[in-house]
Amino acid sequence: MFDKRLCIANIYQLAKERGIKIGDLEKSAGVSAGYLSRINKDDNNTIPTIDFIAGVADALGITVDAIINNDYTAPTPTEKYILSF
């Protein structure tokens, strides 16, 4: 099942890690500035289109499958180990 919150959180996290501005991602995906922010609001039930996700994935150098199925916001096993001290 598609998890919109996870997908959007992954986009923000990956953009931050790669130093890519959200506005640049939106532009490369062919949507208007602020699109991601608007669909991320709690009261917005809009699901991002596959074309948008594919455009973002391409700009981030990652697969669509990875954006929608992985959790890039969670600490890695190494980070968890370090945090345990």
Backbone as XML, in Angstrom:
<?xml version="1.0"?>
<chain id="A" units="angstrom">
  <residue number="1" name="MET">
    <atom name="N" x="0.841" y="-1.178" z="0.000"/>
    <atom name="CA" x="0.000" y="0.000" z="0.000"/>
    <atom name="C" x="0.892" y="1.250" z="0.000"/>
  </residue>
  <residue number="2" name="PHE">
    <atom name="N" x="0.511" y="2.228" z="-0.793"/>
    <atom name="CA" x="1.279" y="3.464" z="-0.928"/>
    <atom name="C" x="1.135" y="4.321" z="0.326"/>
  </residue>
  <residue number="3" name="ASP">
    <atom name="N" x="2.264" y="4.754" z="0.870"/>
    <atom name="CA" x="2.285" y="5.627" z="2.045"/>
    <atom name="C" x="2.783" y="7.004" z="1.602"/>
  </residue>
  <residue number="4" name="LYS">
    <atom name="N" x="1.844" y="7.917" z="1.428"/>
    <atom name="CA" x="2.173" y="9.264" z="0.944"/>
    <atom name="C" x="3.162" y="9.962" z="1.870"/>
  </residue>
  <residue number="5" name="ARG">
    <atom name="N" x="2.959" y="9.863" z="3.169"/>
    <atom name="CA" x="3.844" y="10.544" z="4.132"/>
    <atom name="C" x="5.280" y="10.036" z="4.018"/>
  </residue>
  <residue number="6" name="LEU">
    <atom name="N" x="5.439" y="8.725" z="3.899"/>
    <atom name="CA" x="6.781" y="8.150" z="3.769"/>
    <atom name="C" x="7.438" y="8.610" z="2.471"/>
  </residue>
  <residue number="7" name="CYS">
    <atom name="N" x="6.696" y="8.585" z="1.396"/>
    <atom name="CA" x="7.227" y="9.010" z="0.100"/>
    <atom name="C" x="7.720" y="10.454" z="0.161"/>
  </residue>
  <residue number="8" name="ILE">
    <atom name="N" x="6.897" y="11.334" z="0.696"/>
    <atom name="CA" x="7.271" y="12.746" z="0.771"/>
    <atom name="C" x="8.437" y="12.954" z="1.741"/>
  </residue>
  <residue number="9" name="ALA">
    <atom name="N" x="8.413" y="12.259" z="2.871"/>
    <atom name="CA" x="9.527" y="12.363" z="3.825"/>
    <atom name="C" x="10.825" y="11.898" z="3.177"/>
  </residue>
  <residue number="10" name="ASN">
    <atom name="N" x="10.751" y="10.836" z="2.392"/>
    <atom name="CA" x="11.941" y="10.349" z="1.687"/>
    <atom name="C" x="12.456" y="11.382" z="0.692"/>
  </residue>
  <residue number="11" name="ILE">
    <atom name="N" x="11.546" y="12.019" z="-0.021"/>
    <atom name="CA" x="11.956" y="13.047" z="-0.988"/>
    <atom name="C" x="12.686" y="14.182" z="-0.280"/>
  </residue>
  <residue number="12" name="TYR">
    <atom name="N" x="12.111" y="14.673" z="0.808"/>
    <atom name="CA" x="12.761" y="15.752" z="1.564"/>
    <atom name="C" x="14.131" y="15.317" z="2.102"/>
  </residue>
  <residue number="13" name="GLN">
    <atom name="N" x="14.198" y="14.108" z="2.650"/>
    <atom name="CA" x="15.455" y="13.612" z="3.223"/>
    <atom name="C" x="16.531" y="13.452" z="2.160"/>
  </residue>
  <residue number="14" name="LEU">
    <atom name="N" x="16.178" y="12.825" z="1.058"/>
    <atom name="CA" x="17.156" y="12.597" z="-0.009"/>
    <atom name="C" x="17.613" y="13.909" z="-0.638"/>
  </residue>
  <residue number="15" name="ALA">
    <atom name="N" x="16.701" y="14.848" z="-0.802"/>
    <atom name="CA" x="17.081" y="16.159" z="-1.346"/>
    <atom name="C" x="18.063" y="16.852" z="-0.409"/>
  </residue>
  <residue number="16" name="LYS">
    <atom name="N" x="17.779" y="16.775" z="0.881"/>
    <atom name="CA" x="18.671" y="17.392" z="1.874"/>
    <atom name="C" x="20.058" y="16.760" z="1.827"/>
  </residue>
  <residue number="17" name="GLU">
    <atom name="N" x="20.105" y="15.424" z="1.793"/>
    <atom name="CA" x="21.390" y="14.721" z="1.756"/>
    <atom name="C" x="22.196" y="15.056" z="0.511"/>
  </residue>
  <residue number="18" name="ARG">
    <atom name="N" x="21.512" y="15.293" z="-0.597"/>
    <atom name="CA" x="22.198" y="15.548" z="-1.861"/>
    <atom name="C" x="22.384" y="17.046" z="-2.144"/>
  </residue>
  <residue number="19" name="GLY">
    <atom name="N" x="21.884" y="17.885" z="-1.242"/>
    <atom name="CA" x="22.027" y="19.321" z="-1.423"/>
    <atom name="C" x="21.206" y="19.873" z="-2.575"/>
  </residue>
  <residue number="20" name="ILE">
    <atom name="N" x="20.052" y="19.259" z="-2.834"/>
    <atom name="CA" x="19.181" y="19.693" z="-3.925"/>
    <atom name="C" x="17.997" y="20.450" z="-3.330"/>
  </residue>
  <residue number="21" name="LYS">
    <atom name="N" x="17.698" y="21.587" z="-3.884"/>
    <atom name="CA" x="16.576" y="22.388" z="-3.406"/>
    <atom name="C" x="15.259" y="21.759" z="-3.857"/>
  </residue>
  <residue number="22" name="ILE">
    <atom name="N" x="14.262" y="21.814" z="-2.981"/>
    <atom name="CA" x="12.947" y="21.254" z="-3.292"/>
    <atom name="C" x="12.361" y="21.925" z="-4.536"/>
  </residue>
  <residue number="23" name="GLY">
    <atom name="N" x="12.538" y="23.212" z="-4.659"/>
    <atom name="CA" x="12.050" y="23.931" z="-5.838"/>
    <atom name="C" x="12.654" y="23.404" z="-7.129"/>
  </residue>
  <residue number="24" name="ASP">
    <atom name="N" x="13.938" y="23.040" z="-7.074"/>
    <atom name="CA" x="14.599" y="22.470" z="-8.252"/>
    <atom name="C" x="14.021" y="21.098" z="-8.586"/>
  </residue>
  <residue number="25" name="LEU">
    <atom name="N" x="13.710" y="20.312" z="-7.555"/>
    <atom name="CA" x="13.085" y="18.999" z="-7.782"/>
    <atom name="C" x="11.707" y="19.167" z="-8.413"/>
  </residue>
  <residue number="26" name="GLU">
    <atom name="N" x="10.943" y="20.104" z="-7.872"/>
    <atom name="CA" x="9.600" y="20.347" z="-8.408"/>
    <atom name="C" x="9.685" y="20.770" z="-9.873"/>
  </residue>
  <residue number="27" name="LYS">
    <atom name="N" x="10.630" y="21.630" z="-10.175"/>
    <atom name="CA" x="10.797" y="22.097" z="-11.553"/>
    <atom name="C" x="11.173" y="20.947" z="-12.478"/>
  </residue>
  <residue number="28" name="SER">
    <atom name="N" x="12.113" y="20.114" z="-12.046"/>
    <atom name="CA" x="12.541" y="19.000" z="-12.892"/>
    <atom name="C" x="11.436" y="17.954" z="-13.051"/>
  </residue>
  <residue number="29" name="ALA">
    <atom name="N" x="10.505" y="17.896" z="-12.087"/>
    <atom name="CA" x="9.394" y="16.943" z="-12.157"/>
    <atom name="C" x="8.185" y="17.539" z="-12.882"/>
  </residue>
  <residue number="30" name="GLY">
    <atom name="N" x="8.290" y="18.819" z="-13.273"/>
    <atom name="CA" x="7.234" y="19.438" z="-14.058"/>
    <atom name="C" x="6.011" y="19.891" z="-13.287"/>
  </residue>
  <residue number="31" name="VAL">
    <atom name="N" x="6.208" y="20.217" z="-12.005"/>
    <atom name="CA" x="5.087" y="20.735" z="-11.206"/>
    <atom name="C" x="5.414" y="22.149" z="-10.739"/>
  </residue>
  <residue number="32" name="SER">
    <atom name="N" x="4.401" y="22.832" z="-10.248"/>
    <atom name="CA" x="4.596" y="24.206" z="-9.815"/>
    <atom name="C" x="5.356" y="24.277" z="-8.487"/>
  </residue>
  <residue number="33" name="ALA">
    <atom name="N" x="5.974" y="25.422" z="-8.272"/>
    <atom name="CA" x="6.688" y="25.650" z="-7.012"/>
    <atom name="C" x="5.701" y="25.552" z="-5.855"/>
  </residue>
  <residue number="34" name="GLY">
    <atom name="N" x="6.091" y="24.876" z="-4.803"/>
    <atom name="CA" x="5.240" y="24.712" z="-3.638"/>
    <atom name="C" x="4.343" y="23.489" z="-3.688"/>
  </residue>
  <residue number="35" name="TYR">
    <atom name="N" x="4.380" y="22.750" z="-4.783"/>
    <atom name="CA" x="3.532" y="21.565" z="-4.954"/>
    <atom name="C" x="3.727" y="20.572" z="-3.812"/>
  </residue>
  <residue number="36" name="LEU">
    <atom name="N" x="4.962" y="20.248" z="-3.520"/>
    <atom name="CA" x="5.259" y="19.253" z="-2.488"/>
    <atom name="C" x="4.763" y="19.714" z="-1.121"/>
  </residue>
  <residue number="37" name="SER">
    <atom name="N" x="4.950" y="20.957" z="-0.828"/>
    <atom name="CA" x="4.475" y="21.510" z="0.437"/>
    <atom name="C" x="2.951" y="21.441" z="0.533"/>
  </residue>
  <residue number="38" name="ARG">
    <atom name="N" x="2.281" y="21.763" z="-0.567"/>
    <atom name="CA" x="0.810" y="21.742" z="-0.569"/>
    <atom name="C" x="0.262" y="20.337" z="-0.367"/>
  </residue>
  <residue number="39" name="ILE">
    <atom name="N" x="0.826" y="19.348" z="-1.067"/>
    <atom name="CA" x="0.276" y="17.993" z="-0.923"/>
    <atom name="C" x="0.701" y="17.340" z="0.382"/>
  </residue>
  <residue number="40" name="ASN">
    <atom name="N" x="1.670" y="17.911" z="1.064"/>
    <atom name="CA" x="2.154" y="17.357" z="2.329"/>
    <atom name="C" x="1.309" y="17.803" z="3.522"/>
  </residue>
  <residue number="41" name="LYS">
    <atom name="N" x="0.409" y="18.729" z="3.329"/>
    <atom name="CA" x="-0.423" y="19.213" z="4.433"/>
    <atom name="C" x="-1.376" y="18.112" z="4.891"/>
  </residue>
  <residue number="42" name="ASP">
    <atom name="N" x="-1.638" y="18.089" z="6.198"/>
    <atom name="CA" x="-2.501" y="17.058" z="6.785"/>
    <atom name="C" x="-3.896" y="17.008" z="6.171"/>
  </residue>
  <residue number="43" name="ASP">
    <atom name="N" x="-4.440" y="18.155" z="5.817"/>
    <atom name="CA" x="-5.804" y="18.184" z="5.288"/>
    <atom name="C" x="-5.876" y="17.977" z="3.776"/>
  </residue>
  <residue number="44" name="ASN">
    <atom name="N" x="-4.752" y="17.682" z="3.146"/>
    <atom name="CA" x="-4.723" y="17.477" z="1.698"/>
    <atom name="C" x="-4.624" y="15.986" z="1.399"/>
  </residue>
  <residue number="45" name="ASN">
    <atom name="N" x="-5.615" y="15.459" z="0.716"/>
    <atom name="CA" x="-5.652" y="14.032" z="0.386"/>
    <atom name="C" x="-5.100" y="13.726" z="-0.998"/>
  </residue>
  <residue number="46" name="THR">
    <atom name="N" x="-4.506" y="14.726" z="-1.637"/>
    <atom name="CA" x="-3.943" y="14.535" z="-2.970"/>
    <atom name="C" x="-2.783" y="13.541" z="-2.912"/>
  </residue>
  <residue number="47" name="ILE">
    <atom name="N" x="-2.809" y="12.587" z="-3.824"/>
    <atom name="CA" x="-1.733" y="11.614" z="-3.952"/>
    <atom name="C" x="-0.826" y="12.089" z="-5.086"/>
  </residue>
  <residue number="48" name="PRO">
    <atom name="N" x="0.488" y="12.137" z="-4.861"/>
    <atom name="CA" x="1.386" y="12.565" z="-5.948"/>
    <atom name="C" x="1.295" y="11.588" z="-7.128"/>
  </residue>
  <residue number="49" name="THR">
    <atom name="N" x="1.354" y="12.124" z="-8.316"/>
    <atom name="CA" x="1.264" y="11.281" z="-9.507"/>
    <atom name="C" x="2.545" y="10.484" z="-9.702"/>
  </residue>
  <residue number="50" name="ILE">
    <atom name="N" x="2.430" y="9.393" z="-10.426"/>
    <atom name="CA" x="3.607" y="8.576" z="-10.720"/>
    <atom name="C" x="4.589" y="9.372" z="-11.582"/>
  </residue>
  <residue number="51" name="ASP">
    <atom name="N" x="4.072" y="10.253" z="-12.432"/>
    <atom name="CA" x="4.962" y="11.092" z="-13.246"/>
    <atom name="C" x="5.801" y="12.006" z="-12.368"/>
  </residue>
  <residue number="52" name="PHE">
    <atom name="N" x="5.179" y="12.578" z="-11.327"/>
    <atom name="CA" x="5.914" y="13.433" z="-10.395"/>
    <atom name="C" x="6.972" y="12.616" z="-9.662"/>
  </residue>
  <residue number="53" name="ILE">
    <atom name="N" x="6.576" y="11.476" z="-9.119"/>
    <atom name="CA" x="7.518" y="10.644" z="-8.359"/>
    <atom name="C" x="8.660" y="10.172" z="-9.262"/>
  </residue>
  <residue number="54" name="ALA">
    <atom name="N" x="8.343" y="9.806" z="-10.498"/>
    <atom name="CA" x="9.386" y="9.364" z="-11.435"/>
    <atom name="C" x="10.346" y="10.502" z="-11.757"/>
  </residue>
  <residue number="55" name="GLY">
    <atom name="N" x="9.822" y="11.713" z="-11.935"/>
    <atom name="CA" x="10.674" y="12.870" z="-12.207"/>
    <atom name="C" x="11.592" y="13.188" z="-11.042"/>
  </residue>
  <residue number="56" name="VAL">
    <atom name="N" x="11.057" y="13.110" z="-9.834"/>
    <atom name="CA" x="11.859" y="13.348" z="-8.634"/>
    <atom name="C" x="12.906" y="12.250" z="-8.478"/>
  </residue>
  <residue number="57" name="ALA">
    <atom name="N" x="12.496" y="11.009" z="-8.680"/>
    <atom name="CA" x="13.432" y="9.886" z="-8.569"/>
    <atom name="C" x="14.589" y="10.059" z="-9.540"/>
  </residue>
  <residue number="58" name="ASP">
    <atom name="N" x="14.277" y="10.445" z="-10.755"/>
    <atom name="CA" x="15.318" y="10.663" z="-11.764"/>
    <atom name="C" x="16.267" y="11.774" z="-11.329"/>
  </residue>
  <residue number="59" name="ALA">
    <atom name="N" x="15.716" y="12.868" z="-10.832"/>
    <atom name="CA" x="16.544" y="13.997" z="-10.383"/>
    <atom name="C" x="17.408" y="13.624" z="-9.184"/>
  </residue>
  <residue number="60" name="LEU">
    <atom name="N" x="16.907" y="12.715" z="-8.340"/>
    <atom name="CA" x="17.663" y="12.286" z="-7.158"/>
    <atom name="C" x="18.595" y="11.116" z="-7.453"/>
  </residue>
  <residue number="61" name="GLY">
    <atom name="N" x="18.480" y="10.537" z="-8.650"/>
    <atom name="CA" x="19.329" y="9.405" z="-9.009"/>
    <atom name="C" x="18.967" y="8.138" z="-8.250"/>
  </residue>
  <residue number="62" name="ILE">
    <atom name="N" x="17.687" y="7.906" z="-8.077"/>
    <atom name="CA" x="17.197" y="6.767" z="-7.313"/>
    <atom name="C" x="15.976" y="6.204" z="-8.042"/>
  </residue>
  <residue number="63" name="THR">
    <atom name="N" x="15.582" y="5.001" z="-7.715"/>
    <atom name="CA" x="14.425" y="4.404" z="-8.374"/>
    <atom name="C" x="13.124" y="4.828" z="-7.703"/>
  </residue>
  <residue number="64" name="VAL">
    <atom name="N" x="12.053" y="4.750" z="-8.459"/>
    <atom name="CA" x="10.719" y="5.029" z="-7.908"/>
    <atom name="C" x="10.437" y="4.056" z="-6.775"/>
  </residue>
  <residue number="65" name="ASP">
    <atom name="N" x="10.764" y="2.800" z="-6.982"/>
    <atom name="CA" x="10.546" y="1.766" z="-5.966"/>
    <atom name="C" x="11.235" y="2.136" z="-4.651"/>
  </residue>
  <residue number="66" name="ALA">
    <atom name="N" x="12.442" y="2.637" z="-4.733"/>
    <atom name="CA" x="13.181" y="3.006" z="-3.523"/>
    <atom name="C" x="12.514" y="4.170" z="-2.798"/>
  </residue>
  <residue number="67" name="ILE">
    <atom name="N" x="12.023" y="5.145" z="-3.531"/>
    <atom name="CA" x="11.376" y="6.305" z="-2.900"/>
    <atom name="C" x="10.101" y="5.903" z="-2.173"/>
  </residue>
  <residue number="68" name="ILE">
    <atom name="N" x="9.346" y="4.981" z="-2.755"/>
    <atom name="CA" x="8.057" y="4.659" z="-2.139"/>
    <atom name="C" x="8.112" y="3.507" z="-1.141"/>
  </residue>
  <residue number="69" name="ASN">
    <atom name="N" x="9.172" y="2.704" z="-1.172"/>
    <atom name="CA" x="9.210" y="1.526" z="-0.294"/>
    <atom name="C" x="10.250" y="1.568" z="0.813"/>
  </residue>
  <residue number="70" name="ASN">
    <atom name="N" x="11.284" y="2.379" z="0.677"/>
    <atom name="CA" x="12.315" y="2.460" z="1.709"/>
    <atom name="C" x="12.031" y="3.622" z="2.657"/>
  </residue>
  <residue number="71" name="ASP">
    <atom name="N" x="12.623" y="3.555" z="3.834"/>
    <atom name="CA" x="12.490" y="4.657" z="4.790"/>
    <atom name="C" x="13.859" y="5.286" z="4.986"/>
  </residue>
  <residue number="72" name="TYR">
    <atom name="N" x="14.089" y="6.376" z="4.271"/>
    <atom name="CA" x="15.381" y="7.064" z="4.350"/>
    <atom name="C" x="15.466" y="8.003" z="5.543"/>
  </residue>
  <residue number="73" name="THR">
    <atom name="N" x="14.377" y="8.138" z="6.279"/>
    <atom name="CA" x="14.380" y="9.017" z="7.440"/>
    <atom name="C" x="14.797" y="8.286" z="8.707"/>
  </residue>
  <residue number="74" name="ALA">
    <atom name="N" x="14.768" y="6.963" z="8.673"/>
    <atom name="CA" x="15.126" y="6.162" z="9.848"/>
    <atom name="C" x="16.649" y="6.043" z="9.943"/>
  </residue>
  <residue number="75" name="PRO">
    <atom name="N" x="17.155" y="5.947" z="11.161"/>
    <atom name="CA" x="18.607" y="5.771" z="11.312"/>
    <atom name="C" x="19.063" y="4.427" z="10.741"/>
  </residue>
  <residue number="76" name="THR">
    <atom name="N" x="20.255" y="4.419" z="10.188"/>
    <atom name="CA" x="20.840" y="3.185" z="9.681"/>
    <atom name="C" x="21.273" y="2.322" z="10.871"/>
  </residue>
  <residue number="77" name="PRO">
    <atom name="N" x="21.551" y="1.042" z="10.641"/>
    <atom name="CA" x="22.043" y="0.208" z="11.745"/>
    <atom name="C" x="23.283" y="0.787" z="12.423"/>
  </residue>
  <residue number="78" name="THR">
    <atom name="N" x="24.185" y="1.365" z="11.660"/>
    <atom name="CA" x="25.389" y="1.981" z="12.237"/>
    <atom name="C" x="25.013" y="3.173" z="13.097"/>
  </residue>
  <residue number="79" name="GLU">
    <atom name="N" x="24.098" y="3.997" z="12.611"/>
    <atom name="CA" x="23.651" y="5.148" z="13.399"/>
    <atom name="C" x="22.955" y="4.702" z="14.692"/>
  </residue>
  <residue number="80" name="LYS">
    <atom name="N" x="22.167" y="3.639" z="14.608"/>
    <atom name="CA" x="21.499" y="3.110" z="15.804"/>
    <atom name="C" x="22.533" y="2.639" z="16.820"/>
  </residue>
  <residue number="81" name="TYR">
    <atom name="N" x="23.582" y="1.988" z="16.345"/>
    <atom name="CA" x="24.642" y="1.493" z="17.231"/>
    <atom name="C" x="25.336" y="2.661" z="17.923"/>
  </residue>
  <residue number="82" name="ILE">
    <atom name="N" x="25.658" y="3.693" z="17.172"/>
    <atom name="CA" x="26.322" y="4.860" z="17.739"/>
    <atom name="C" x="25.414" y="5.559" z="18.749"/>
  </residue>
  <residue number="83" name="LEU">
    <atom name="N" x="24.134" y="5.658" z="18.441"/>
    <atom name="CA" x="23.189" y="6.321" z="19.329"/>
    <atom name="C" x="22.951" y="5.530" z="20.617"/>
  </residue>
  <residue number="84" name="SER">
    <atom name="N" x="23.270" y="4.256" z="20.637"/>
    <atom name="CA" x="23.035" y="3.422" z="21.808"/>
    <atom name="C" x="24.007" y="3.722" z="22.955"/>
  </residue>
  <residue number="85" name="PHE">
    <atom name="N" x="25.055" y="4.485" z="22.678"/>
    <atom name="CA" x="26.042" y="4.797" z="23.725"/>
    <atom name="C" x="25.593" y="5.906" z="24.601"/>
  </residue>
</chain>
